[in-house]
Amino acid sequence: MGKLPQIKWNSFHTKLLATYLLLAALGTSLLAGYILWFFYNYFIEARQTDLNNWTAALSESAADALEEGNFERVDVLVKRYGSPENITLRVFDPQGRLIATSSPQIDRLVNNWYEVPGMREALLGESAQGVTKGVLSNEDRVYIARPIVRDDQMLGVLRMSITLSQFQRQFARVIWTTLGSLLLVILLCALLSDRLARSLSQPIEIMRNFATRLGSGHFGDELAIRQSNELDELAIELNRMSARLASLDQERRTFLANVSHELRTPISNVQVTVEALKNGAVEEPSLRDRFLQTVEDEMKRFTRLIHDLMDLGRLEAGVIQLERQHIPLSQLINRAVKSMEPRMQSLGISTQVEVANLWLDGDPERLLQAFLNLLDNAIKHSDKGSRIHIKGYRENKFALIQIQDQGLGIRATDLPHIFEQFYTTDPSRQGKGHGLGLAITKRIVESHQGSITVQSTYGHGATFTIRLPLKPAA
């Protein structure tokens, strides 16, 4: 048996690798995106919390100064805690006019503070916060606008904002670091995926080629895959299938050869006889009658062979519908014995029948055919004056039927093949049978969910045992 070559690269490997990489890239990208999004939102929320705490404290100090009308103190407070580069702090009166600012050069250019994010809400007595652009710049800033209230009286508005430029520069470095790590992870995943894809694709590709070879008729090859997973089990089953197909192919070839041989013999005999009759044998009555009898015998043999082949083919294909009935076993055995009785009497063969009162559930004609085939086989291999023993008894839920002859028996080398098509234990007996009877009997018994076995010691006859299920209890 040949062994299939290993395949190093194939389209299935490429597809599997691409799938693994796509999943790895998608998974790591989603994870990295989620981490960056979480980090960004966490920082913004932290900045907003800080602004909220700072403005809460500063609004109290500003309220004290505004209650006293001390605007210089408000201006000092704003310039002390404001920073021109990072933090912008502003205080407005209740009408929205700017009182103090940490960024006077920019703020003097603003005409309408109501349009600045958060101011409209704060002047209406509600705090507002978020992320927006600078008042006169495009840099991102976190802001909060808080009303300054004392004893339910609106004293003004405090607005503070912090630039995000430094954080954004740091966050950009984090993004590039994350992208670099992502590429490294994808590279590692690619290496691992390639190894995994090869470990899966190579056996599958080998099995695909193996199946293709089987489909093209190369039976008997052996698939060598050593993996501790389902692929190993699949390879074992494919090897079993290959061996079975090789066996079936050999059986098919043998069957065709045997059929050809069995058909050729009667046809050749008929052809020779017809030619003899044409050449003048028809003029001699005794010779003519003998030749015509030969033609008739060969045609009967030919017809019987065709009938048995059709029967065997239908049984193996499972297209025969069994006409199931409740039938007594003794009735079937008696019918079989009576059918063979004239032939047995002519050979001086007797029978001893011991059959219990058992009922079967099956097709009576098919079962009768099986018993007739076994009796025919027993008669062929029995000596004159011998006896055939037939027993039928119960064993649990089954009926056992034994047919034992007193012939020469079956050699141990022939026993495993006795139910094969066209198999004969004695080639010199050709012409007395064509080796299909026991094969047909086996198929009939198996179609009734039964089994048939044979036991024999060469020189002491053979015993065929049929095991059939009994009729179910009502």
Secondary structure, DSSP 8 states (H G I E B T S, - for coil): --B-------HHHHHHHHHHHHHHHHHHHHHHHHHHHHHHHHHHHHHHHHHHHHHHHHHHHHHHHHHHT-HHHHHHHHHHH--SSSEEEEEE-TTS-EEEES-HHHHTT-S-GGGSTTHHHHHTT--EEEEEE-SSS--EEEEEEEEEEETTEEEEEEEEEEE-HHHHHHHHHHHHHHHHHHHHHHHHHHHHHHHHHHHHHHHHHHHHHHHHHHHTT-TT-B-----SSHHHHHHHHHHHHHHHHHHHHHHHHHHHHHHHHHHHHHHHHHHHHHHHHHTTGGGSHHHHHHHHHHHHHHHHHHHHHHHHHHHHHHHHHT------EEEEHHHHHHHHHHHHHHHHHHHT-EEEEEE-S-EEEE-HHHHHHHHHHHHHHHHHT--TT-EEEEEEEEETTEEEEEEE--SS---TTTGGGTTSTT--S-GGGTTS--S-HHHHHHHHHHHTT-EEEEEE-TTS-EEEEEEEEB----
